[in-house]
Amino acid sequence: MSLYAVIDCNNFFVSCERVFRPDLEGQPVVVLSNNDGCAISRSDEAKKLGIPMGAPAFKYEDIFKKHNVCVFSANFSLYGDISQRVMKTIATGAQQMEIYSIDEAFITYDGMSTDQALKSARILRKKILQNVGVPVSIGIAPTKTLAKVANETAKHNSRTGINKDGVYAIEPSKDHHELRGIPVGDIWGIGRKLSIFLNSHGIFTADQLAECEDKWVKKYLTISGLKTVRELRGIESIAFEEVYPAKKSIISSKSFGRPVTSRQEVNEAVANFTTRAAEKLREEKEVATHLGVAITTNYHNKHDKQYYESRSIRLLQPTSHTPDLISAAVSILDSIFKEGYRYKKATVFLFGLYDENAVQQGFFSNTLPWDCETGPMKKKQLMRVVDELNTELGSGTLHFAREGVNKKWHQRRKKVSPRYTTKWKELPRVS
């Protein structure tokens, strides 16, 4: 019999900041989104002050000042690197592992009793804290959905002091008392719309949902909902994924740090976003067949003229080559850009993705795959060198001229911490 465990980093972005700022332990800390807009991570102390997830920073400035809340701009370079370190630590002792998100992973404990799994989880938690410095909560159960429930219980118990080791297990049994009182909206796989629907039918808690008839669940919640219900009953129904399905699209989208009117600046931003999207595309070992660009003004500003436009094209040849993608993106932008508007945001999206090894040469292509100068293999080698150098020396060390240099359009990050682990010049100094 297998037991599932979900390892979830506590208040992950805040925890990453605290790794290099231990003086912030016990202090209220908030991390803000792009352009220092909204709260996307809060310490337990900040939550107790009533600062909700997604809180607009400008509306809570008085609370920040009154309670000496330490506020950070999002430092995704740091968070991504810390995430990799956490996942590597988890992988060293995992029989099977599924990375679910930047701060969360599933593993299995095959052939172990609940007590043995709990002991192993406590060792793993201490190892992550020692190796990386990030606290985690671990939930263990006979199914992935119940493991998510157990994880929330572990977090709650840790906060209230009932069980400070941050680990909790749900025993393989028919009576899962942990489901009582849990709102259906908090169940993994049940979104807001489904929650409203279930409430309208008198189903408010997880245990009530688990008792619903299969026929009714399948009719109104589909097969996916039935799998969730079966998992709540302790019946393994959601597969463990070690090989992930390929992404269907990649989107790179950011708001500008200030309203932008210059075509040149919007061009630079689109080129920059295309570069980021192309990097993600190569990480997935895929190529894109279509590319789209969208630009928009700030619809919240009623004093500005409003404009939104988007357009997409089919690429002549499927590719992940950044210069080719930038050329296509800038060409689209030229066709939709209009003078006289104050632009707030640009978006680049790649779609029609498939495996880079399955690329079919175009009938009218004037180069061969093995062409030393202009062929796909040469382009692939060039991108590999660029990616390796940027990984080793820091993102953006090598960049394309069309991305610009000064980047005055760049988003606001007034309170960003150093990139302690990915930039040599920003390494912490010990005196």
Legacy VTK file of the C-alpha trace (Angstrom):
# vtk DataFile Version 3.0
C-alpha trace
ASCII
DATASET POLYDATA
POINTS 431 float
0.000 0.000 0.000
1.210 3.513 -0.845
0.867 6.627 1.248
1.063 10.060 -0.324
2.764 13.065 1.239
2.530 16.669 0.118
5.367 18.979 1.151
4.317 22.634 1.119
6.668 25.519 1.942
5.158 27.833 4.552
4.534 31.395 3.307
7.173 30.601 0.693
8.197 34.027 -0.630
8.360 35.426 2.903
10.372 32.399 4.040
12.863 32.964 1.185
13.417 36.549 2.358
13.892 35.380 5.952
16.615 32.899 4.963
18.983 35.853 4.523
17.246 38.124 7.037
16.888 36.037 10.234
16.200 39.278 12.107
12.732 39.212 10.488
11.717 36.031 12.310
8.622 36.814 14.367
8.084 40.132 12.555
5.226 40.879 10.131
6.490 40.557 6.535
4.697 41.053 3.218
5.895 40.389 -0.346
4.268 42.407 -3.135
3.416 41.463 -6.719
4.734 43.007 -9.928
4.923 46.806 -9.756
4.588 46.573 -5.976
0.848 46.243 -6.424
-0.701 43.602 -4.165
0.290 41.251 -1.351
1.162 37.804 -2.739
2.823 36.337 0.362
2.330 37.148 4.049
3.935 35.947 7.229
1.657 34.569 9.946
2.239 37.809 11.888
1.023 39.864 8.890
-2.048 37.642 8.530
-2.943 38.311 12.181
-2.923 42.041 11.406
-5.782 41.426 8.957
-3.768 41.875 5.756
-5.524 39.632 3.207
-4.001 37.885 0.217
-4.160 40.213 -2.787
-4.450 43.307 -0.609
-3.605 46.475 -2.638
-0.453 47.876 -1.042
-1.578 51.515 -1.191
-4.694 50.727 0.862
-2.645 49.178 3.676
0.207 51.687 3.900
-1.051 52.987 7.254
-1.122 49.462 8.716
2.365 48.799 7.317
3.705 51.897 9.060
1.785 51.462 12.313
2.930 47.865 12.852
6.413 48.142 11.258
5.559 45.629 8.552
8.636 44.797 6.468
7.596 45.009 2.802
9.514 43.443 -0.092
9.128 43.671 -3.864
8.900 40.227 -5.463
12.353 38.733 -6.130
11.502 35.815 -8.403
15.141 35.067 -9.246
15.759 34.334 -5.569
12.508 32.419 -5.077
13.102 30.225 -8.133
16.598 29.292 -6.982
15.458 28.539 -3.413
12.640 26.415 -4.861
15.144 24.308 -6.838
17.169 23.734 -3.664
14.074 22.618 -1.760
13.040 20.234 -4.560
16.545 18.743 -4.809
16.525 18.072 -1.075
13.116 16.389 -1.309
14.242 14.290 -4.289
17.256 12.831 -2.465
15.032 10.623 -0.307
11.871 10.280 -2.382
10.731 7.015 -3.923
8.530 8.931 -6.376
8.195 12.696 -6.685
5.811 15.062 -8.461
6.625 18.783 -8.406
3.224 20.468 -8.213
4.223 24.151 -8.001
7.127 26.416 -7.081
6.605 25.680 -3.380
4.850 22.306 -3.311
5.591 18.673 -4.199
4.047 15.232 -3.760
6.061 12.134 -2.828
5.091 8.541 -2.040
5.881 6.291 0.899
5.525 2.778 -0.524
5.207 -0.158 1.856
5.366 2.020 4.973
3.021 2.173 7.913
1.633 5.558 8.926
4.039 5.742 11.860
7.022 4.989 9.625
5.893 7.627 7.126
5.498 10.201 9.919
9.010 9.469 11.167
10.443 9.799 7.655
8.514 13.054 7.061
9.863 14.606 10.270
13.405 13.745 9.192
12.764 15.266 5.749
11.316 18.451 7.266
14.402 18.927 9.463
16.657 18.230 6.480
14.963 20.920 4.339
15.190 23.420 7.195
18.866 22.613 7.747
19.891 22.539 4.056
17.819 25.441 2.754
16.385 27.302 5.747
12.762 27.154 4.596
10.076 25.735 6.959
7.604 23.295 5.414
4.409 21.516 6.395
3.891 17.882 5.425
0.557 16.092 5.120
0.354 12.304 4.739
-2.664 10.246 3.642
-3.742 7.320 1.447
-4.730 9.677 -1.413
-3.383 12.940 -2.842
-6.570 14.867 -2.006
-6.554 13.681 1.613
-2.833 14.501 1.800
-3.738 18.117 0.928
-6.286 18.095 3.765
-3.655 16.665 6.121
-1.221 19.364 5.038
-3.660 22.136 5.970
-4.162 20.450 9.344
-0.384 20.318 9.837
-0.123 24.044 9.112
-3.010 24.904 11.429
-1.648 22.772 14.266
1.790 24.336 13.859
0.341 27.862 14.087
-1.815 27.097 17.135
0.931 25.185 18.929
-1.060 21.917 19.073
1.653 20.135 17.103
4.670 22.274 16.304
6.537 19.712 14.194
4.470 20.655 11.106
3.618 17.064 10.151
0.207 15.364 10.198
-1.164 12.074 8.876
-4.679 10.892 8.068
-5.002 7.175 8.809
-6.275 4.826 6.095
-9.822 4.294 7.407
-13.414 4.801 6.373
-14.068 7.507 8.977
-11.977 10.546 8.115
-13.082 12.884 10.907
-10.657 15.531 9.588
-13.160 16.296 6.803
-15.780 17.594 9.219
-16.044 21.341 9.174
-13.755 21.844 6.157
-15.548 24.110 3.630
-15.958 22.475 0.221
-14.270 25.515 -1.319
-11.052 24.561 0.501
-10.893 21.107 -1.094
-8.202 20.579 -3.716
-9.910 20.524 -7.121
-13.088 22.341 -6.036
-13.019 25.907 -7.336
-15.151 28.918 -6.459
-17.895 28.188 -9.011
-18.249 24.558 -7.938
-18.280 25.667 -4.312
-21.198 28.028 -4.974
-23.033 25.267 -6.849
-22.521 22.759 -4.026
-23.629 25.282 -1.389
-26.839 25.853 -3.367
-27.531 22.109 -2.997
-26.920 22.124 0.751
-23.372 20.752 0.576
-21.071 22.936 2.654
-18.365 20.678 4.074
-15.924 18.051 2.818
-17.575 15.199 4.729
-20.966 16.092 3.203
-19.427 15.984 -0.277
-17.785 12.628 0.440
-21.215 11.164 1.270
-22.841 12.214 -2.028
-23.970 9.494 -4.424
-21.621 8.720 -7.309
-24.360 9.094 -9.914
-25.235 12.623 -8.741
-21.566 13.647 -8.516
-20.755 12.349 -11.993
-23.777 14.130 -13.463
-23.049 17.571 -11.985
-19.303 17.536 -11.229
-18.149 15.318 -14.135
-15.561 12.526 -13.919
-13.012 14.926 -12.446
-15.333 15.763 -9.551
-16.081 12.074 -8.988
-12.338 11.378 -8.682
-12.067 14.089 -6.011
-15.006 12.627 -4.069
-13.556 9.113 -4.246
-10.223 10.452 -3.014
-11.997 12.042 -0.029
-13.296 8.557 0.789
-9.726 7.248 0.777
-9.925 5.572 -2.654
-6.878 6.387 -4.797
-8.208 7.952 -8.017
-5.845 10.765 -9.087
-2.727 9.494 -10.830
0.777 10.304 -9.665
2.589 12.244 -12.418
6.352 11.911 -12.714
6.232 12.823 -16.400
4.314 16.020 -16.959
2.164 16.754 -20.005
3.632 19.354 -22.321
2.404 22.907 -21.924
-0.138 24.042 -24.476
0.894 27.695 -24.314
3.356 30.068 -22.677
2.443 33.615 -21.692
4.821 36.422 -20.711
2.916 39.455 -19.488
3.795 42.375 -17.220
2.529 45.839 -16.421
4.865 48.756 -17.040
6.278 50.728 -14.131
4.687 53.881 -15.569
2.422 54.765 -18.532
4.370 54.359 -21.792
3.678 56.370 -24.949
6.842 55.726 -26.970
6.784 53.067 -29.670
10.470 52.373 -28.982
9.820 51.592 -25.317
6.898 49.300 -26.098
9.097 47.573 -28.704
11.762 47.006 -26.053
9.218 45.630 -23.593
7.740 43.223 -26.152
11.235 42.038 -27.120
12.049 41.484 -23.433
8.840 39.537 -22.787
9.450 37.447 -25.919
12.937 36.587 -24.647
11.493 35.373 -21.324
8.832 33.305 -23.118
11.452 31.764 -25.430
13.565 30.768 -22.419
10.584 28.986 -20.864
9.876 27.336 -24.218
13.404 25.908 -24.381
13.197 24.747 -20.758
10.199 22.665 -21.823
12.191 21.430 -24.859
9.413 22.624 -27.147
8.937 24.839 -30.184
6.104 27.233 -31.021
4.078 27.317 -34.221
2.126 30.491 -33.361
2.947 33.781 -31.661
0.670 36.571 -30.470
1.078 40.052 -28.995
-1.411 42.202 -27.078
-1.135 45.769 -25.765
-3.522 47.692 -23.534
-3.958 50.994 -21.753
-4.932 51.305 -18.082
-8.686 50.743 -18.047
-8.780 51.779 -14.372
-7.768 55.315 -15.371
-10.992 56.853 -16.658
-9.185 60.058 -17.698
-7.118 58.293 -20.387
-8.262 57.238 -23.830
-8.711 53.475 -23.794
-7.265 51.049 -26.317
-6.731 47.307 -26.504
-5.590 45.274 -29.456
-4.074 41.855 -30.050
-2.989 39.847 -33.042
-1.387 36.484 -33.661
0.358 34.815 -36.571
1.454 31.360 -37.642
5.242 31.210 -37.786
6.827 30.165 -41.070
8.809 27.516 -39.213
8.242 26.124 -35.686
11.013 27.536 -33.512
12.359 28.409 -30.064
15.050 30.693 -31.512
14.767 34.005 -29.655
15.855 36.372 -32.512
13.275 34.839 -34.865
10.543 35.114 -32.238
11.490 38.716 -31.395
11.348 39.674 -35.094
7.882 38.153 -35.388
6.655 39.813 -32.169
7.923 43.279 -33.149
6.353 42.860 -36.585
2.976 42.155 -34.968
3.402 45.101 -32.609
4.033 47.434 -35.553
0.654 46.428 -36.970
-1.349 47.102 -33.767
0.497 49.993 -32.105
-1.253 53.381 -32.230
0.270 56.711 -31.294
-1.407 58.959 -28.733
-2.175 56.334 -26.071
-0.670 55.729 -22.630
0.066 52.009 -22.575
0.017 50.104 -19.290
0.707 46.495 -20.251
1.980 44.218 -23.000
1.572 40.464 -23.424
3.405 37.933 -25.560
1.934 34.458 -25.937
3.335 31.385 -27.665
0.998 28.537 -28.590
0.730 25.532 -30.850
3.620 23.972 -28.932
5.146 20.567 -29.483
8.331 18.592 -28.919
11.436 20.217 -30.419
12.565 16.826 -31.756
9.411 16.459 -33.824
9.958 19.550 -36.000
9.228 18.957 -39.669
11.265 21.019 -42.110
9.217 23.516 -44.151
8.733 22.721 -47.837
10.022 26.149 -48.893
12.790 26.327 -46.300
16.059 27.491 -47.870
18.244 25.883 -45.192
18.947 22.334 -44.153
18.897 21.178 -40.500
22.649 20.582 -40.592
23.512 23.880 -42.361
26.534 25.280 -40.495
25.556 28.940 -40.795
21.790 29.397 -40.806
20.255 25.984 -40.140
18.119 25.024 -37.115
20.982 23.097 -35.484
23.191 26.195 -35.521
20.395 28.269 -33.963
19.784 25.611 -31.327
23.474 25.549 -30.383
23.553 29.347 -30.113
20.525 29.416 -27.798
22.044 26.662 -25.654
25.174 28.780 -25.113
23.110 31.873 -24.253
20.950 29.920 -21.777
23.942 28.297 -20.101
25.739 31.614 -19.611
22.624 33.324 -18.257
22.052 30.419 -15.884
25.627 30.507 -14.635
26.170 34.282 -14.519
22.646 35.518 -13.845
19.511 36.189 -15.896
20.023 38.896 -18.509
23.817 38.732 -18.524
23.529 38.129 -22.256
20.555 39.890 -23.794
19.380 41.037 -27.195
19.826 44.650 -28.309
16.136 45.018 -29.081
15.381 44.594 -25.358
16.996 47.982 -24.696
19.468 49.019 -22.022
17.898 51.560 -19.646
14.435 49.931 -19.615
12.645 52.984 -18.213
9.373 51.122 -18.828
10.410 48.421 -16.361
8.035 47.601 -13.530
8.501 49.216 -10.128
10.562 47.192 -7.649
11.541 49.763 -5.061
11.919 47.287 -2.211
13.495 44.287 -3.905
16.051 42.287 -1.932
19.434 41.227 -3.380
19.624 38.127 -5.587
21.688 36.394 -2.932
22.073 33.070 -4.730
22.079 33.932 -8.445
24.197 37.094 -8.795
27.861 37.215 -7.778
27.813 40.946 -7.040
24.833 40.523 -4.708
26.235 37.742 -2.542
25.774 38.486 1.182
28.904 39.897 2.814
30.225 38.619 6.133
32.260 41.120 8.119
LINES 1 432
431 0 1 2 3 4 5 6 7 8 9 10 11 12 13 14 15 16 17 18 19 20 21 22 23 24 25 26 27 28 29 30 31 32 33 34 35 36 37 38 39 40 41 42 43 44 45 46 47 48 49 50 51 52 53 54 55 56 57 58 59 60 61 62 63 64 65 66 67 68 69 70 71 72 73 74 75 76 77 78 79 80 81 82 83 84 85 86 87 88 89 90 91 92 93 94 95 96 97 98 99 100 101 102 103 104 105 106 107 108 109 110 111 112 113 114 115 116 117 118 119 120 121 122 123 124 125 126 127 128 129 130 131 132 133 134 135 136 137 138 139 140 141 142 143 144 145 146 147 148 149 150 151 152 153 154 155 156 157 158 159 160 161 162 163 164 165 166 167 168 169 170 171 172 173 174 175 176 177 178 179 180 181 182 183 184 185 186 187 188 189 190 191 192 193 194 195 196 197 198 199 200 201 202 203 204 205 206 207 208 209 210 211 212 213 214 215 216 217 218 219 220 221 222 223 224 225 226 227 228 229 230 231 232 233 234 235 236 237 238 239 240 241 242 243 244 245 246 247 248 249 250 251 252 253 254 255 256 257 258 259 260 261 262 263 264 265 266 267 268 269 270 271 272 273 274 275 276 277 278 279 280 281 282 283 284 285 286 287 288 289 290 291 292 293 294 295 296 297 298 299 300 301 302 303 304 305 306 307 308 309 310 311 312 313 314 315 316 317 318 319 320 321 322 323 324 325 326 327 328 329 330 331 332 333 334 335 336 337 338 339 340 341 342 343 344 345 346 347 348 349 350 351 352 353 354 355 356 357 358 359 360 361 362 363 364 365 366 367 368 369 370 371 372 373 374 375 376 377 378 379 380 381 382 383 384 385 386 387 388 389 390 391 392 393 394 395 396 397 398 399 400 401 402 403 404 405 406 407 408 409 410 411 412 413 414 415 416 417 418 419 420 421 422 423 424 425 426 427 428 429 430
